[in-house]
Every structure is written in C-alpha cells, then in structure tokens.
Amino acid sequence: MHMLKRLQVLLDAAEHRLLQRAAKAKHLTTAEYVRQMLREGTRQQSLVDPKRKMASLKKSVTYDFPTADVDQMLAEIERGYGEDI
C-alpha cells in the first residue's frame, strides 16, 4: 500500500475557481485534476542540468565508433549466434 501525504496549497478565489472549472470540464474532482497536472508537469521537467546535458553531448560527438548499415549489422549478429565460442 502506498503511503499518502497531504500537500496544502493556498490559492486565491479566482485561481481556485479556474481549477474547479477545468476539473469539471474533464469530469474529475479538483484534487484529481491537480494531481494529474502535477504529474504531467513533473514528467515534462528535465531533472538534468542543461549545462551537464550539453557537456555530455559535446563529449559524445568526439567518439569515433565503427558503424554499418542496420541490416548488415543484424545479419552479422545472426551469423555470430551460429558460431561456437
């Protein structure tokens, strides 16, 4: 069973009405609507620092790995399965 935690958020009357209307339009309770919006916002937010991401990207383009056509690579892999190691 999940442990539930309470979160209190204070809104002015206009913000609260907007949330209620939005929830009603989706046939949800206000609480469920807010939970869904929080989940969506959390998923969309990157948890990695953009500078760190860029540094990783810059480093990755310095590598020179062999590449081949995908069909060729798959064929070589399949041939390798038949060989005794």
Backbone as CSV, one residue per row, in Angstrom:
resi,resn,N_x,N_y,N_z,CA_x,CA_y,CA_z,C_x,C_y,C_z
1,MET,0.838,-1.179,0.000,0.000,0.000,0.000,0.883,1.243,0.000
2,HIS,0.492,2.242,-0.742,1.240,3.487,-0.821,0.919,4.372,0.371
3,MET,1.937,5.026,0.854,1.744,5.993,1.935,1.295,7.301,1.306
4,LEU,0.161,7.798,1.721,-0.349,9.051,1.176,0.154,10.211,2.022
5,LYS,0.483,11.289,1.359,0.938,12.509,2.030,0.020,13.645,1.630
6,ARG,-0.210,14.549,2.547,-1.059,15.705,2.281,-0.177,16.874,1.870
7,LEU,-0.627,17.604,0.860,0.040,18.820,0.409,-0.985,19.931,0.438
8,GLN,-0.668,20.982,1.137,-1.600,22.112,1.207,-1.060,23.234,0.333
9,VAL,-1.905,23.705,-0.570,-1.547,24.803,-1.460,-2.624,25.872,-1.318
10,LEU,-2.198,27.061,-1.018,-3.157,28.156,-0.863,-3.319,28.886,-2.191
11,LEU,-4.576,29.066,-2.599,-4.895,29.744,-3.856,-5.852,30.888,-3.567
12,ASP,-5.795,31.893,-4.415,-6.824,32.928,-4.252,-8.111,32.392,-4.890
13,ALA,-9.204,33.058,-4.648,-10.519,32.575,-5.075,-10.591,32.384,-6.590
14,ALA,-9.993,33.285,-7.350,-10.048,33.195,-8.814,-9.284,31.967,-9.313
15,GLU,-8.105,31.713,-8.750,-7.330,30.529,-9.152,-8.101,29.251,-8.818
16,HIS,-8.714,29.243,-7.648,-9.468,28.066,-7.221,-10.643,27.800,-8.171
17,ARG,-11.346,28.856,-8.550,-12.467,28.697,-9.487,-11.981,28.148,-10.839
18,LEU,-10.847,28.655,-11.307,-10.294,28.156,-12.578,-9.993,26.665,-12.506
19,LEU,-9.397,26.234,-11.400,-9.107,24.811,-11.227,-10.387,23.990,-11.170
20,GLN,-11.364,24.482,-10.446,-12.635,23.759,-10.341,-13.286,23.612,-11.709
21,ARG,-13.305,24.694,-12.488,-13.909,24.641,-13.828,-13.160,23.680,-14.740
22,ALA,-11.837,23.732,-14.689,-11.032,22.847,-15.525,-11.273,21.389,-15.140
23,ALA,-11.337,21.111,-13.847,-11.586,19.750,-13.372,-12.966,19.274,-13.802
24,LYS,-13.951,20.127,-13.650,-15.321,19.765,-14.018,-15.418,19.457,-15.508
25,ALA,-14.721,20.226,-16.326,-14.747,20.005,-17.775,-14.189,18.624,-18.140
26,LYS,-13.311,18.094,-17.293,-12.730,16.766,-17.545,-13.404,15.679,-16.713
27,HIS,-14.473,16.060,-16.032,-15.228,15.129,-15.187,-14.351,14.523,-14.098
28,LEU,-13.520,15.386,-13.478,-12.643,14.966,-12.395,-12.922,15.817,-11.167
29,THR,-12.537,15.285,-10.013,-12.567,16.134,-8.823,-11.430,17.141,-8.963
30,THR,-11.526,18.215,-8.226,-10.457,19.218,-8.264,-9.143,18.592,-7.803
31,ALA,-9.190,17.778,-6.770,-7.977,17.143,-6.245,-7.324,16.248,-7.304
32,GLU,-8.128,15.432,-7.984,-7.570,14.537,-9.001,-7.013,15.336,-10.172
33,TYR,-7.698,16.385,-10.553,-7.213,17.241,-11.636,-5.845,17.832,-11.270
34,VAL,-5.716,18.328,-10.056,-4.448,18.916,-9.612,-3.358,17.844,-9.579
35,ARG,-3.676,16.633,-9.087,-2.684,15.554,-9.068,-2.200,15.250,-10.477
36,GLN,-3.131,15.164,-11.436,-2.740,14.877,-12.818,-1.871,15.982,-13.403
37,MET,-2.213,17.219,-13.116,-1.414,18.341,-13.625,-0.012,18.345,-13.007
38,LEU,0.081,18.005,-11.723,1.392,17.925,-11.078,2.233,16.804,-11.675
39,ARG,1.608,15.636,-11.917,2.348,14.517,-12.542,2.852,14.912,-13.919
40,GLU,1.978,15.527,-14.706,2.350,15.937,-16.059,3.491,16.952,-16.022
41,GLY,3.393,17.920,-15.143,4.441,18.928,-15.026,5.766,18.328,-14.596
42,THR,5.713,17.357,-13.704,6.925,16.707,-13.228,7.570,15.891,-14.336
43,ARG,6.762,15.190,-15.137,7.302,14.390,-16.244,7.962,15.277,-17.291
44,GLN,7.400,16.432,-17.530,7.913,17.312,-18.570,9.167,18.056,-18.134
45,GLN,9.369,18.186,-16.842,10.524,18.927,-16.338,11.759,18.051,-16.402
46,SER,12.802,18.558,-17.003,14.060,17.834,-17.074,14.733,17.869,-15.708
47,LEU,15.184,16.718,-15.254,15.840,16.650,-13.961,17.352,16.798,-14.075
48,VAL,17.855,16.882,-15.307,19.289,17.017,-15.531,19.595,18.465,-15.896
49,ASP,20.650,18.977,-15.313,21.088,20.335,-15.574,21.404,20.494,-17.069
50,PRO,20.852,21.507,-17.736,21.096,21.691,-19.176,22.586,21.800,-19.521
51,LYS,23.382,22.418,-18.656,24.825,22.530,-18.927,25.478,21.149,-18.919
52,ARG,25.018,20.302,-18.002,25.555,18.939,-17.938,25.149,18.130,-19.170
53,LYS,23.910,18.326,-19.614,23.446,17.655,-20.827,24.294,18.058,-22.025
54,MET,24.534,19.374,-22.164,25.301,19.877,-23.289,26.741,19.356,-23.250
55,ALA,27.329,19.290,-22.065,28.686,18.764,-21.926,28.748,17.302,-22.359
56,SER,27.732,16.532,-21.994,27.682,15.122,-22.396,27.541,14.993,-23.903
57,LEU,26.709,15.838,-24.487,26.521,15.803,-25.933,27.812,16.152,-26.663
58,LYS,28.483,17.211,-26.208,29.746,17.614,-26.831,30.787,16.511,-26.723
59,LYS,30.831,15.836,-25.579,31.786,14.745,-25.399,31.439,13.573,-26.316
60,SER,30.163,13.279,-26.459,29.758,12.109,-27.250,30.120,12.244,-28.726
61,VAL,30.132,13.451,-29.259,30.452,13.607,-30.687,31.947,13.492,-30.966
62,THR,32.767,13.418,-29.909,34.208,13.253,-30.113,34.582,11.795,-30.341
63,TYR,33.701,10.859,-30.032,33.984,9.439,-30.205,33.875,9.054,-31.681
64,ASP,34.625,8.030,-32.038,34.622,7.552,-33.424,34.427,6.038,-33.405
65,PHE,33.186,5.624,-33.260,32.871,4.204,-33.220,32.560,3.716,-34.631
66,PRO,32.862,2.455,-34.904,32.515,1.925,-36.224,31.003,1.829,-36.383
67,THR,30.539,2.090,-37.558,29.114,1.987,-37.842,28.917,1.189,-39.111
68,ALA,27.710,0.733,-39.291,27.378,-0.015,-40.504,25.886,0.128,-40.740
69,ASP,25.471,-0.329,-41.885,24.059,-0.370,-42.213,23.357,-1.282,-41.205
70,VAL,22.178,-0.913,-40.766,21.459,-1.687,-39.752,21.232,-3.124,-40.215
71,ASP,20.805,-3.316,-41.445,20.562,-4.680,-41.947,21.851,-5.502,-41.936
72,GLN,22.969,-4.862,-42.289,24.257,-5.548,-42.277,24.633,-5.948,-40.853
73,MET,24.445,-5.044,-39.911,24.777,-5.340,-38.524,23.928,-6.485,-37.984
74,LEU,22.626,-6.466,-38.289,21.746,-7.539,-37.818,22.139,-8.879,-38.420
75,ALA,22.505,-8.880,-39.689,22.938,-10.117,-40.343,24.210,-10.651,-39.685
76,GLU,25.150,-9.772,-39.369,26.391,-10.192,-38.711,26.105,-10.746,-37.319
77,ILE,25.179,-10.147,-36.608,24.809,-10.643,-35.288,24.208,-12.035,-35.400
78,GLU,23.296,-12.203,-36.357,22.664,-13.524,-36.549,23.692,-14.577,-36.900
79,ARG,24.653,-14.224,-37.780,25.714,-15.190,-38.123,26.520,-15.552,-36.896
80,GLY,26.751,-14.583,-36.021,27.530,-14.832,-34.814,26.852,-15.793,-33.850
81,TYR,25.533,-15.833,-33.859,24.813,-16.750,-32.964,25.112,-18.201,-33.311
82,GLY,25.413,-18.488,-34.577,25.653,-19.863,-35.010,27.061,-20.352,-34.723
83,GLU,27.971,-19.459,-34.350,29.365,-19.851,-34.126,29.572,-20.306,-32.693
84,ASP,30.433,-21.304,-32.512,30.814,-21.748,-31.176,31.880,-20.820,-30.627
85,ILE,31.710,-20.463,-29.378,32.689,-19.549,-28.763,33.560,-20.321,-27.819
